[in-house]
Amino acid sequence: MTQKDITEIKELLSESKNIVITHHKNADGDAIGSSMALNTYLNLCGHKSVVISPNKFPDFLKWLDTKNEIIIFKNSTNETNLINNADLIFTLDFNNLERCGDMKDLVSNSKAKKILIDHHENPVKYADYMYSDTKISSTCEMIYHFIEKMGDNNKINTSIAEAIYTGIMTDTGSFKFSSTSSTTHKVISDLLDKGANKTKIHNEIYDNNRIEKIKLLSFALGKIEVISEYSTAIISLSQNDLNKFNFKKGDTEGIVNYGLSIENIKFAAIFIENKKEDIIKISFRSKGNFDVNVFSRDNFNGGGHKNASGAVSKVSMSSTIINFKNALKNYKTQLN
């Protein structure tokens, strides 16, 4: 984001605006955290800001929305009017309008000025202003810097600080991923000074599980397959598997990382069947220099980050796993 962009956005925000904030479908901690932090900030500045989520988000993130402000998109007249009548639309934590699901056309066709804030690679240039930086740990960290660029660091209250902390914590794997920089820690330090309760946040995210979620995790770990030849571990969960444990959105979050925790494993993948959408959702994780963003893009038309990416397969679970194992053959040297 150039100084010219910053000046123009400051001018746009100098008087009250109708603003819509949205994030990617199947929101995670970074998407919800960045949306709620920005929404609170903009409302404090006197704007009429709302968050519209493309679909339902996990229960373990609902504590960030204590006032039930997030609107779940159902293509209603109210949601359509909010998007059509918006002066500004912020799109957070995604690099392509395809990622906002059924909201895509409405957002694309809206006459509102669009501002992208995102840290994923290869952004599509659909926005009027693009704050895109793949080196920053999370979109939440970028929201912190955005508020700084607006000259409003003093407006970061406890609510905003805790929302930003949540997204940074979850997207850095509790600060262990390589994207965690010295600047990230300086931001975290300031958020703590501004009232973020790190113990409460950790408990809400990681220590507030339904028993069914823990049993699903146990079941999934029992299904780990290690492919030693390629330093790879995979897990697959069918729709029937999920149904056995009364699956709710967010229950499989983080399971793929257990595969990566096995000694000598550099690449982990989880395949999750979604019968309703007739897809296999795939998450990839890696250690070191193996680039799962490239692997995902080249083999499954997906993408994300160097060490964390995702994709969707529209063939059966068995065919998806066969395709994955065949693709591995091209990366044997890199993985070993």
C-alpha positions, 0 to 999 in steps of 0.5 A, a space after each residue: 500500500 503506497 503513501 498515496 493509497 493511505 492518503 486517499 483511504 484516509 480521505 475516504 474515511 474522513 466522513 461517515 460511510 456505509 461499510 461492509 466487511 467480508 472474509 473468506 468462506 469457512 472462516 478461521 480465527 484470522 478471518 473472524 478476528 480481522 473482521 471484528 477488529 476492523 468493524 469495531 474500529 470503523 464503528 468507533 470512527 463514526 462509520 456504519 460498518 457491518 460484517 457479512 460472513 459468506 457462511 456459518 463459522 465455528 462455534 469456538 470463534 463466536 465469543 469474538 461476536 458477543 453482540 451477534 453483529 456478524 450477519 450470515 449471508 443467505 442472499 436476503 434482501 437485507 444483505 443485498 441492500 447492504 452490499 449494493 448501498 455500501 460506500 466501501 467494501 473491505 475484503 479480508 483474508 482472501 486474494 480472490 473473490 471466488 473465496 467469498 462463495 455466493 457473495 462473489 457476484 454481489 461484491 464484484 458488481 457493487 459500485 462501492 470502493 473496494 479495499 483488499 487486506 490480505 497476506 496470501 500469495 498471487 492476489 487477483 487485482 479486483 480491488 481499488 486499493 490493495 494492501 497485500 503482503 505475503 511476508 506478514 504473519 496474518 491478516 490480523 497483523 495487517 489490520 493492526 498496521 492498517 489502523 496504525 497507517 490511519 494514525 489511530 493506534 490510540 483507538 485500539 481498545 481491549 476488544 480490538 486487541 483481543 480480536 487481532 491477537 486471536 487471528 495472529 495466534 491462530 495463523 502462526 500456530 501459537 507463534 511457532 510458524 516461520 511467518 512469526 517475525 520480530 515485528 509480530 512479537 512487537 505487535 503482540 506486546 502492544 496488544 497485551 499492553 492494550 488489554 488483550 487477555 492471552 490466557 482467556 483467548 487461548 482457553 476460548 480457542 483451544 480449551 473449550 472443546 466438545 467431547 465429540 470433537 476430541 473423540 473425532 480427533 482420536 479417531 482421525 489420529 488412528 487413521 494416519 497413514 505414513 508414506 515414508 518414501 516421500 516423508 509424508 503423512 495423510 489423514 482422510 475423513 469421510 462424511 460417514 466418519 464425521 457424522 459418527 461424531 456429530 461433526 460441527 464446523 471447525 471440529 477438524 481445525 488443526 488435525 493436519 498438524 498432527 501428521 506434521 508432528 511425526 518425526 521425519 515427516 516434512 509434508 502432511 495432508 488431510 482429506 475431508 469429504 463434504 457430501 452436501 457440496 460433493 467435494 473433498 476439502 484438502 489441507 496441506 502443511 509442510 516443514 522447511 522449504 517444501 512449498 505446499 502453495 506451489 504443490 497445491 496450485 500445480 496439482 489441485 488448483 489450490 493455493 495459500 502459503 508456502 507452509 500452509 495451503 488448501 484445495 478442493 477436489 471434485 472427484 471421489 475420496 479414493 480418486 483424490 488420494 490416488 491423484 495425490 500419491 501420484 503427484 508425490 512422485 514428482 517431488 521425491 527429491 524435494 521431500 527427501 
